[in-house]
Every structure is written in structure tokens, then in C-alpha cells.
């Protein structure tokens, strides 16, 4: 759980949270479909808890070197857990927690002051259960591998789930009454005290994360956070995404210098990187680009366009970040930058930029200025 009541925050996403995109909401629906296909009564605490316990126990009883990736099961069950919480905290909603090592869906109270992270909590509970095992009795051949130690109270079962759902719903609704004595109170996933989320910047300093189609308007005040490399981002994109971003920057820069700035998109399906150009105004082009990248299967995608620089060569991408001024770049005539958003499917990505001079001295040919820059993080494109 994340408690931000002390912040007196306005309604809307709290620090580190943002609203789900249509694609992300559709992904939650797909997870619900996977969960329903199990045949278990997953709309109840007992039904979902029984499925969770059975899956976890079976996984533990598999030799460690043969265990499948539990991720798909964990994420499918986690959305079911969240839906059970929402059935009690009816005014809360799903959002995306983006300021974690790996972004994941979360539940946010109606006033934006309290959050619950079932995807993270279920995964950590699962992992803790895997770490609490006891050797089988000497000579036992029924289960040759270590089994869960039930006395350690770390199993993910219906009893644990009942306590989690009750306490999570109380947290989101601000209920003061304790959880029923028949179910243990919701534990924090790391067994550490709940720490309030740091107060976000206020006023014009508060950065927002928006899709590309909301980032092409008139520049707005942005908090300048200097990221030197992609590894400094809140979520580090894959090497494939970083390579696609650089490839897109190069493509966009070459086109801008020789043919004029044109918004474009790139979609990598694992075999071919498809490119499409959008010869229309930027706002419309970026909306078309967003729709194009999700219209077919893709592992990752990138969207690029050109923005004018400030007089001091600062780069501002409304809603997505900024890069501070650069006197050297300004002295070299930098007046525009190619901006690229790139991400893997269903994962946060990055925003990069490369300054260029649209014309040289005495109206000569334009030229790139400086090196590629990391602007900041961005939501998943597909």
C-alpha cells in the first residue's frame, strides 16, 4: 500500500501514478480472460485464493531448474485480486504505477491520496513463499524437493487473500475500523512500514506523462531532470528499444535536414522494422502514428517528430520532459531537435532527442549539433 493522505493532494493520480491508456486497459481485460479460462470461481475470495494456493504449491513442488516463469500466472491473478478490492472500494480505479523499477497497474483512491499495488504485492508474496521451505522428512520419496513450511505463514492462500482484500479496500476508502479478526491485516509487501510517497513538485513544476499526441502543442513549463544515460531512467528500457530509438533519431534527423521535418513511426515485429511517414500537421500526425503502431502486432515501436528549440537551445517536450539550455549548441546554430519516443510492448519507454541547425552559416546546409540526448521516460506506445 502507498499512503499519501498527508499530502492533501487533489483528485487525480498521485505522485508516480498516471491514468491507464486504452491499450493498457485492454491488457487488463486480456488478463481477466486468461484468469477466467482457469474455470475457477475467480470472482470470489475463496475461489481466487484456492487457485492462487494451488498454483503456488504446484510451482514450489517443481524442481527449481524446471520451474516455468510464474509471471503470467502472477499477473493474471493480480488483476483478479485488484478487481476483488474494487468490488469493495467501488470509487477507486486502476492506474499505472510508473515510478517503480518496473511499471505495473495499481489501484488509486477516488481522491488520489491512497494507493494499493496488487501486482507487486502478489509477486512479492509469491517470492517470499518460494524462500520459506523446509526439507522433507528423512527418507521421504513422495516429494523429493523442498515443500513450503506452512508454519512460516507465507503461503498465498484464501486466508491471506481475504485479509489483503479487506485491508486494501479499507485503505482506499479511508476506513478507520480494523480488518475483521477472522482475517489477518494486510501486510506490507516488503514487511517494512508503509512510507508516504514523497510530496510531488507543485504548480508549474509538476511533470506529467502524456502520450505523443499530447506532446506537440505549445511549450509548457517543464521540470528539467537531467538524465545522462538510459540507465538513469526510473525504468530502464531494453537494449532493443534503445537501439530502435537511436535508429529512429538517425532516420528523423536525415529526413529533417534533406527533405524537411515530417512526423513518422517505426514498428518492429521481430523480423522487420516497418516505417511510415505522416505528411500532415504535427498534432494530427502524432495521433495517426499512435494508432498505426497498435494496428498490427509489434514487439516495440517508436514515434518521432521535430520540435523548435528555445533561444538558449533548451529542448522542451510538453508533458514528457525537457533538456536544459546549451550555450555551445546555441552558438552552433541549433534551432530544432528531432524527438523520439520508443518502448517495448506494454512497458515504459524513453524519450530521446537530437538537436540540429536547420541551416548553416550564410543559409548553407543544415547539420546535426551535439550528441543524442535522453529527455526522460514515457508510457508504453503499444
C-alpha positions in Angstrom: 0.0 0.0 0.0 1.0 3.6 -0.5 -0.3 6.2 1.8 -0.3 9.8 0.6 -3.1 11.3 2.7 -0.8 13.7 4.4 -0.1 15.4 1.1 -3.6 16.8 0.8 -3.3 16.0 -2.9 -6.1 17.0 -5.4 -8.2 14.4 -7.1 -6.3 12.6 -9.8 -3.2 10.4 -10.0 -0.8 10.7 -7.1 2.9 11.1 -7.5 4.3 8.2 -9.6 0.8 7.3 -10.9 -0.9 8.1 -14.2 -4.2 7.1 -15.8 -4.3 3.9 -17.9 -4.2 4.2 -21.7 -6.8 2.4 -23.8 -4.2 -0.2 -24.7 -3.3 -0.8 -21.0 -7.0 -1.2 -20.1 -7.4 -3.7 -22.9 -4.4 -5.6 -21.5 -6.1 -5.9 -18.1 -9.1 -7.3 -19.9 -6.9 -9.9 -21.6 -5.6 -10.9 -18.2 -9.1 -11.2 -16.9 -9.8 -13.5 -19.8 -6.8 -15.7 -19.0 -7.9 -15.9 -15.4 -11.5 -16.8 -16.3 -10.2 -19.6 -18.6 -9.0 -21.4 -15.5 -12.5 -22.5 -14.7 -12.1 -21.5 -11.0 -14.7 -19.1 -9.4 -12.2 -16.3 -9.5 -14.9 -13.7 -8.7 -14.8 -14.7 -5.0 -12.0 -14.6 -2.4 -12.2 -18.3 -1.8 -12.2 -19.2 -5.5 -9.3 -17.0 -6.4 -7.4 -17.8 -3.2 -7.8 -21.5 -3.9 -6.4 -21.1 -7.4 -3.5 -19.0 -6.1 -2.6 -21.5 -3.5 -2.8 -24.5 -5.9 -0.7 -22.7 -8.5 1.9 -21.6 -6.0 2.1 -25.0 -4.3 2.5 -26.8 -7.7 5.2 -24.4 -8.7 7.1 -24.9 -5.4 6.9 -28.7 -5.9 8.6 -28.4 -9.2 12.4 -28.7 -9.2 13.9 -25.2 -9.3 15.7 -25.8 -12.6 12.4 -26.9 -14.2 10.0 -24.3 -12.8 8.3 -22.2 -15.5 8.2 -18.4 -15.4 5.4 -17.7 -12.9 4.9 -14.2 -14.3 1.9 -14.9 -16.5 0.1 -16.6 -13.6 1.0 -13.9 -11.1 -0.2 -11.1 -13.4 -3.4 -12.8 -14.2 -4.2 -13.5 -10.5 -3.1 -10.0 -9.5 -5.7 -8.3 -11.8 -8.3 -10.6 -10.1 -7.1 -9.5 -6.7 -7.4 -5.9 -7.7 -10.9 -6.4 -9.0 -11.9 -8.0 -5.7 -10.6 -4.9 -3.9 -12.5 -2.7 -6.3 -15.7 -4.6 -5.6 -15.5 -3.2 -2.1 -13.8 0.1 -2.8 -16.1 1.0 -5.7 -14.9 4.5 -6.2 -11.3 3.6 -6.6 -9.8 2.9 -10.0 -7.0 1.2 -11.9 -4.0 3.4 -12.8 -0.3 2.7 -13.7 2.4 3.0 -11.1 5.3 4.3 -13.2 7.9 5.3 -10.6 8.7 1.7 -9.7 11.7 -0.3 -11.1 9.1 -1.9 -13.4 5.8 -0.1 -14.0 2.7 -2.0 -13.0 -1.0 -1.5 -12.6 -2.1 -0.1 -9.3 -5.4 0.9 -7.5 -5.8 4.6 -6.6 -8.5 6.1 -4.3 -11.0 8.4 -5.7 -9.2 11.5 -4.3 -5.8 10.3 -5.4 -4.4 10.1 -1.8 -4.0 6.3 -1.3 -2.8 3.5 -3.5 -2.6 -0.3 -3.5 -0.2 -2.2 -5.7 -1.6 -5.8 -6.1 0.7 -6.8 -8.9 3.7 -6.0 -6.8 2.2 -7.4 -3.6 1.2 -10.7 -5.1 4.6 -11.2 -6.8 6.5 -10.5 -3.6 4.2 -12.7 -1.6 4.8 -15.5 -4.1 8.5 -15.0 -3.9 8.6 -15.0 -0.1 6.7 -18.3 -0.2 9.4 -19.7 -2.5 12.0 -18.7 0.0 10.3 -20.3 3.0 10.8 -24.0 2.6 11.6 -26.9 4.8 13.4 -30.1 3.9 11.2 -33.2 3.6 11.4 -35.9 6.2 14.5 -38.2 6.0 14.0 -40.9 3.5 10.9 -39.3 2.1 10.4 -40.1 -1.6 6.9 -38.7 -2.1 8.1 -35.2 -2.6 11.9 -35.2 -3.3 12.0 -31.4 -3.3 11.6 -28.9 -0.5 8.0 -28.0 0.3 6.5 -24.8 1.8 6.8 -24.5 5.5 3.2 -23.7 6.4 4.2 -22.6 9.9 6.0 -19.7 8.4 2.7 -18.2 7.3 3.9 -17.2 3.9 1.7 -19.1 1.6 -0.5 -17.2 -0.8 -3.9 -18.7 0.1 -7.5 -17.7 0.6 -6.9 -16.7 4.2 -4.1 -14.3 3.2 -6.1 -13.1 0.3 -9.2 -12.3 2.5 -7.1 -10.2 4.8 -5.4 -8.4 1.8 -8.7 -7.6 0.1 -10.3 -6.3 3.3 -7.4 -4.1 4.4 -6.7 -2.8 0.8 -10.3 -1.8 0.4 -10.2 -0.1 3.8 -7.0 1.7 2.8 -8.6 3.0 -0.4 -11.8 4.2 1.3 -10.1 5.7 4.3 -11.9 3.3 6.7 -10.7 3.6 10.3 -12.1 0.3 11.5 -9.6 -2.6 11.7 -9.9 -5.7 9.5 -12.2 -8.5 10.8 -10.5 -10.7 13.4 -11.1 -13.7 11.1 -8.6 -12.4 8.6 -5.1 -11.1 9.2 -4.5 -7.4 8.4 -2.9 -6.6 5.1 0.9 -6.8 5.4 3.2 -4.5 3.5 4.7 -6.5 0.7 8.3 -5.9 2.0 7.4 -6.3 5.7 8.6 -2.7 6.2 6.5 0.2 7.4 4.4 1.9 4.8 6.3 5.0 3.8 4.4 8.1 2.5 5.1 8.9 -1.1 7.4 12.0 -1.3 5.5 15.2 -2.0 5.4 15.9 -5.7 6.5 19.2 -7.2 3.8 21.8 -7.1 2.4 24.2 -9.6 4.2 24.5 -12.9 7.0 22.3 -11.6 4.8 19.1 -11.5 5.8 17.0 -14.5 3.1 14.9 -16.3 3.5 11.9 -18.5 1.4 12.0 -21.7 1.2 10.2 -24.9 2.9 11.6 -28.0 -0.3 13.2 -29.4 -0.4 15.4 -26.3 3.2 16.5 -26.5 3.3 18.5 -29.7 1.4 21.6 -28.5 2.8 24.9 -27.4 5.7 24.5 -25.0 4.6 24.5 -21.3 6.8 24.9 -18.2 8.6 21.6 -17.5 10.7 20.3 -14.7 14.2 19.8 -16.0 15.6 16.5 -14.8 18.9 15.7 -16.5 19.3 12.1 -17.5 22.7 11.4 -18.8 22.1 7.8 -20.0 19.0 5.5 -20.3 20.2 3.6 -17.2 19.3 6.6 -15.0 15.6 6.4 -16.0 13.1 5.2 -13.5 12.5 2.2 -15.7 15.5 1.2 -17.9 14.3 0.2 -21.4 15.7 -2.8 -23.1 18.7 -2.6 -25.4 16.5 -3.3 -28.3 14.4 -0.3 -27.5 17.4 1.9 -27.0 18.8 0.8 -30.4 15.4 1.4 -32.1 15.3 4.9 -30.5 18.8 5.7 -32.0 17.8 4.3 -35.3 14.7 6.4 -35.3 16.7 9.5 -34.4 19.1 9.0 -37.3 16.2 8.4 -39.7 14.3 11.5 -38.5 17.4 13.7 -38.5 18.4 12.7 -42.0 14.9 13.4 -43.3 14.6 16.7 -41.5 17.9 18.0 -42.9 17.3 17.0 -46.5 13.6 16.8 -47.0 12.1 18.8 -44.2 10.6 17.7 -40.9 8.0 15.0 -41.2 6.5 13.0 -38.3 6.9 9.3 -38.6 6.6 6.0 -36.7 8.5 2.7 -36.7 7.2 -0.7 -35.6 9.5 -3.7 -35.0 7.7 -7.1 -35.4 10.8 -9.1 -34.6 11.6 -9.7 -38.3 11.2 -6.3 -40.0 11.2 -2.7 -38.8 8.3 -1.0 -40.7 8.4 2.8 -41.2 5.5 5.1 -42.0 5.6 8.9 -42.6 2.7 11.2 -41.9 2.7 14.3 -44.1 0.2 16.4 -42.2 0.3 18.8 -39.2 2.0 17.5 -36.2 -1.0 17.1 -33.9 -2.9 15.0 -36.4 0.2 13.1 -37.5 1.1 12.0 -34.0 -2.4 10.8 -33.4 -2.3 8.8 -36.6 1.2 7.5 -35.7 -0.1 6.2 -32.3 -2.9 4.4 -34.0 -0.7 2.9 -36.7 1.8 1.4 -34.2 -1.0 -0.5 -32.4 -2.9 -1.6 -35.6 -0.6 -4.6 -36.1 1.5 -6.9 -34.0 4.7 -5.5 -32.8 7.4 -6.1 -30.2 8.4 -2.5 -29.9 7.7 0.9 -31.6 9.0 4.4 -31.9 7.3 7.7 -32.9 9.3 10.7 -34.0 8.8 14.4 -34.9 10.6 17.8 -34.8 10.3 20.5 -32.1 11.7 24.0 -32.2 14.3 24.8 -29.6 14.2 27.7 -27.1 16.6 30.6 -27.8 19.2 29.0 -25.5 18.9 25.6 -27.3 16.8 24.1 -24.5 14.6 21.2 -25.6 11.1 21.1 -24.2 8.7 18.2 -24.9 5.4 19.2 -23.3 4.2 16.6 -20.9 7.3 14.4 -21.3 10.3 16.4 -20.1 12.9 18.9 -21.0 16.7 19.2 -21.6 18.5 22.3 -20.2 20.0 25.0 -22.3 23.3 24.5 -24.0 25.4 27.6 -24.9 27.6 25.6 -27.2 24.7 24.2 -29.2 23.1 27.6 -29.4 26.4 29.1 -30.7 26.4 26.4 -33.4 23.0 27.5 -34.7 20.9 24.7 -33.2 17.3 25.7 -33.6 15.3 22.4 -33.8 15.5 18.9 -32.5 14.2 15.5 -33.6 12.3 13.9 -30.7 11.6 10.2 -30.5 9.5 8.1 -28.1 10.3 4.4 -28.1 9.1 1.5 -26.0 8.7 -2.3 -25.8 5.1 -3.5 -25.9 3.3 -2.9 -22.6 6.4 -1.4 -21.0 7.5 2.1 -20.3 10.0 3.6 -22.7 12.2 6.6 -23.2 12.2 10.0 -24.9 15.4 11.0 -26.8 16.3 14.0 -28.8 19.0 15.3 -31.2 19.5 19.0 -31.8 20.2 20.3 -35.3 20.7 23.5 -37.2 18.1 23.8 -39.9 20.5 26.0 -41.9 24.2 26.6 -41.8 26.2 29.9 -41.9 25.1 32.1 -44.8 22.0 30.0 -45.3 24.1 26.9 -46.1 23.1 23.3 -45.5 21.8 22.3 -42.1 23.8 20.0 -39.8 23.4 17.9 -36.6 24.5 19.6 -33.4 26.0 17.6 -30.5 25.1 14.1 -29.5 21.8 12.3 -28.8 20.1 13.3 -25.5 18.0 11.4 -23.1 14.9 13.6 -22.2 13.1 11.2 -19.8 10.7 8.3 -19.5 7.5 7.8 -21.5 4.4 5.5 -21.3 4.2 2.4 -23.4 3.4 3.1 -27.1 1.8 -0.3 -27.8 
